[in-house]
Amino acid sequence: MMMSMKKGNCKLHRMGEPHGPKVLLIHGAGFYWQTCFARIIRDLKDRYCLLIPELEGHTAHPREYMVSVEETAGKLGEALEELRVDKVQAIYGVSLGASVAVEMAIRDKIKVMNLLLDGGQYEAMGEMTEQYANIMADAFLKLLAGEHLPSPVKENMGFAANNDVEVLQPLIYGQITREALLHAFLAAYRYDLKGKNARVEARVSVMIGGNEIYGAQFTPLLEEISKQPLDIYEFPNRGHAEVLSKEPEKISRLIREILNYC
C-alpha cells in the first residue's frame, strides 16, 4: 500500500510494511523517485517501511525549487516529525540525495542509524558554482533528448565508454524544467562539509563507481565527519549512478546486508 502526502513543504511517499524498519530513499538532481527506485521498492517493500521524498522542483508544474541542501534536509526532517518518525534505520541517497542524507545525519533531528551514500557532492565549487550548475542543467536536458554529456563531464562521471545516455536518461524526470535543474545543481555545488564542525554517529557506507574520477575524492571529507570507520563498496567499471540504473538489485542487497549487520 502506498500513501503520498504533503507534510509542510515536503512531498513524501510512504509504502511497504508500516511497522517495519524505516528506510529513506533520496533521489539525485534531475532524477525521478519512481523510476529511480522501482526495483528497490519491489525488493524491500515486504519487510521495510519505505519513505521517499520528492526533491523540490522534481514534479509537474513545480511551485518551488531547491534553495540549499541544508534547507531541504530541514524540511524533510520536519515532515518526518509530523509523521511521528523519530528514527530511520537507513538512508540511501544517490548524488544530490547523498548530500541531503549526510546533512540529515549531521542535524540529528531524526536519528539516523546507517547512511549508504552513492556519489554526492561534499565540497563547494566556489566561484565555479554557477558556471557548472548551468552546464549541468543544459546537459541533463540534452540527455533527455538523447545527446551525450560534454566530454570533460562525461569522463569525470565515469562514462568514457559513451554510455552516459543509456545509464542516466532512464533516471531523469521526463518533465523536469531547466529552472528546477539549475536550482538543484546550485544547491549541490554550494554544499560544503569543510565548513561544518560536525561528527555523525551513523554507520557510513560509501558506494564508488570504479570509473568515476571525482567519486573517491570526497572520501577523506566523509572520514572526517564519521565517528566510525567508513565501509567502502567499490563497483569496478561503473560510472556515476550506473549501479542504480543497471543493477539496482545490488543496492537492495546492500541495504539488507547493512540492516542485518545491525
C-alpha positions in Angstrom: 0.0 0.0 0.0 1.4 3.4 -1.0 0.5 6.7 0.6 1.6 10.1 -0.9 1.3 13.1 1.3 2.4 16.7 1.6 3.9 17.4 5.0 4.7 21.0 5.4 6.8 21.9 2.4 7.8 18.3 1.6 6.1 15.8 -0.7 6.7 12.3 0.7 5.7 8.8 -0.4 5.3 6.0 2.1 4.9 2.4 1.2 5.8 -1.1 2.3 5.4 -2.7 5.8 4.1 0.1 8.1 5.6 -1.4 11.2 8.9 -2.5 9.6 12.3 -0.8 10.0 12.2 2.6 8.2 14.4 3.1 5.2 14.6 6.5 3.5 15.4 6.7 -0.3 16.6 10.1 -1.6 17.0 10.7 -5.4 19.5 12.9 -7.1 19.4 16.1 -9.1 17.1 15.8 -12.1 16.1 12.2 -11.2 12.6 10.9 -10.6 11.9 8.9 -7.5 9.6 6.4 -9.1 11.9 5.4 -12.0 15.0 5.5 -9.8 13.7 3.3 -7.1 11.1 1.0 -8.7 13.3 -2.2 -8.3 14.4 -1.3 -4.8 10.8 -0.7 -3.8 9.8 -4.0 -5.1 12.7 -5.8 -3.3 12.2 -4.2 0.1 8.5 -3.3 0.5 7.5 -6.6 2.1 9.8 -6.1 5.0 10.6 -2.4 5.4 8.7 0.8 5.7 10.0 2.9 2.7 9.9 6.7 2.9 10.7 8.5 -0.4 10.7 12.3 -0.7 10.5 14.3 -3.9 13.2 17.0 -4.0 11.7 20.5 -4.7 11.1 21.1 -8.3 11.1 17.5 -9.3 7.4 17.3 -10.2 5.0 18.5 -12.8 4.2 22.3 -12.5 6.6 22.9 -9.7 5.8 25.8 -7.3 9.1 25.8 -5.5 12.7 24.9 -6.2 15.7 23.8 -4.1 17.5 26.5 -2.2 20.1 24.6 -0.4 20.9 21.1 0.8 20.5 22.4 4.4 17.0 23.7 3.7 15.9 20.5 2.0 17.2 18.4 4.9 15.4 20.6 7.4 12.1 20.3 5.5 12.5 16.6 5.3 13.2 16.3 9.0 10.1 18.3 9.8 8.0 16.2 7.5 9.2 13.0 9.2 8.5 14.5 12.6 4.9 15.3 11.5 4.6 11.6 10.7 5.9 10.8 14.2 9.1 9.2 12.7 12.0 9.9 15.1 14.4 7.3 13.8 15.3 5.8 10.4 17.3 2.6 10.2 18.9 3.6 6.9 19.1 6.3 4.3 20.2 5.5 0.8 21.0 8.7 -1.1 22.3 9.0 -4.7 24.2 12.0 -5.9 22.5 15.2 -4.5 20.3 12.8 -2.4 23.5 11.6 -0.7 24.4 15.1 0.3 20.9 15.6 1.7 21.3 12.3 3.6 24.6 13.4 5.2 23.1 16.7 6.2 20.2 15.0 7.9 22.6 12.8 9.9 24.6 15.9 10.9 21.5 17.7 12.1 20.4 14.6 14.1 16.8 15.9 14.4 15.8 12.4 13.2 18.1 9.6 14.5 19.9 8.1 11.5 21.4 4.7 12.2 23.0 4.0 8.7 24.0 6.0 5.7 24.5 4.4 2.3 26.0 7.1 0.1 26.1 6.7 -3.7 28.1 9.6 -5.0 27.3 13.1 -3.6 29.0 16.5 -3.6 30.6 17.4 -0.3 32.8 20.4 -1.2 31.6 23.7 -2.6 32.8 24.7 -6.1 33.3 28.4 -5.1 33.4 30.8 -8.0 32.8 28.0 -10.5 29.4 27.1 -8.9 27.1 29.0 -11.2 29.0 28.0 -14.4 29.0 24.3 -13.5 25.3 24.4 -12.5 24.3 26.0 -15.8 26.4 23.5 -17.7 24.8 20.5 -15.9 21.3 21.9 -16.2 21.7 22.2 -20.0 23.5 18.8 -20.2 20.6 17.0 -18.4 18.0 18.4 -20.7 20.2 17.2 -23.7 20.4 13.8 -22.1 16.7 13.5 -22.2 16.9 14.3 -25.9 19.5 11.6 -26.4 22.5 13.8 -26.6 25.8 12.9 -24.8 27.3 14.9 -21.9 30.2 17.3 -22.8 33.4 15.3 -22.9 35.1 16.5 -19.7 31.9 16.0 -17.7 31.3 12.5 -19.3 34.8 11.4 -18.4 34.6 12.9 -14.8 31.4 10.9 -14.2 32.9 7.7 -15.5 31.3 7.4 -18.9 34.3 7.3 -21.2 32.7 4.3 -22.9 30.0 6.7 -24.2 27.2 5.1 -22.2 26.1 8.2 -20.4 22.7 8.5 -22.2 22.0 4.8 -21.7 22.7 5.0 -18.0 21.3 8.4 -17.0 18.4 9.0 -19.3 16.1 6.4 -17.6 16.7 8.0 -14.2 15.9 11.6 -15.2 12.4 13.1 -14.7 10.9 13.5 -18.2 9.1 16.7 -17.3 12.0 18.3 -15.4 12.4 22.1 -16.1 15.6 23.9 -16.6 14.8 26.1 -13.6 14.4 23.0 -11.4 17.7 21.5 -12.7 19.6 24.8 -12.2 18.4 25.2 -8.6 19.2 21.6 -7.8 22.7 21.8 -9.2 23.3 25.2 -7.5 22.3 23.5 -4.2 24.6 20.6 -4.9 27.7 22.7 -5.8 27.3 25.0 -2.8 27.2 22.3 -0.2 30.4 22.1 1.8 31.3 19.8 4.6 34.6 21.6 5.2 32.7 24.5 6.9 30.8 22.2 9.3 32.2 21.3 12.7 30.2 18.1 13.0 30.5 14.4 13.5 27.9 11.8 12.7 27.0 8.8 14.9 25.6 6.8 11.9 27.5 4.0 10.3 28.6 5.4 7.0 28.9 3.2 3.9 30.1 4.7 0.6 29.5 3.3 -2.9 32.1 4.3 -5.5 31.9 3.6 -9.2 35.3 2.4 -10.4 35.2 4.6 -13.5 34.3 7.8 -11.6 37.1 10.3 -11.3 35.7 12.5 -8.6 33.8 9.9 -6.6 36.7 8.7 -4.4 38.0 12.3 -3.9 35.4 13.1 -1.2 36.2 10.0 0.9 38.6 12.0 3.2 35.8 14.5 3.9 33.4 11.8 4.9 36.0 10.2 7.1 36.4 13.5 9.0 32.8 13.7 9.9 32.2 10.0 10.6 32.8 8.7 14.2 33.1 5.2 12.8 35.4 3.9 10.0 33.8 4.1 6.6 32.7 1.0 4.8 33.7 1.3 1.1 31.9 -0.6 -1.6 33.6 -0.2 -5.0 31.9 -1.3 -8.2 34.5 -1.8 -11.0 33.9 -0.4 -14.5 30.8 1.6 -13.3 30.1 5.3 -13.7 28.0 7.7 -11.7 24.7 6.1 -10.6 25.3 3.2 -13.0 24.6 0.6 -10.4 21.3 2.3 -9.6 20.3 2.4 -13.3 21.5 -1.0 -14.4 21.8 -3.2 -11.3 19.5 -1.8 -8.6 19.1 -5.2 -7.0 22.7 -4.8 -5.8 21.7 -1.7 -3.8 18.7 -3.6 -2.4 21.1 -6.4 -1.3 23.5 -3.8 0.3 20.6 -2.2 2.2 19.6 -5.6 3.6 23.1 -6.5 4.5 23.7 -3.2 6.3 20.4 -3.6 8.3 21.1 -7.3 9.1 24.6 -6.3 10.3 22.9 -4.0 12.8 
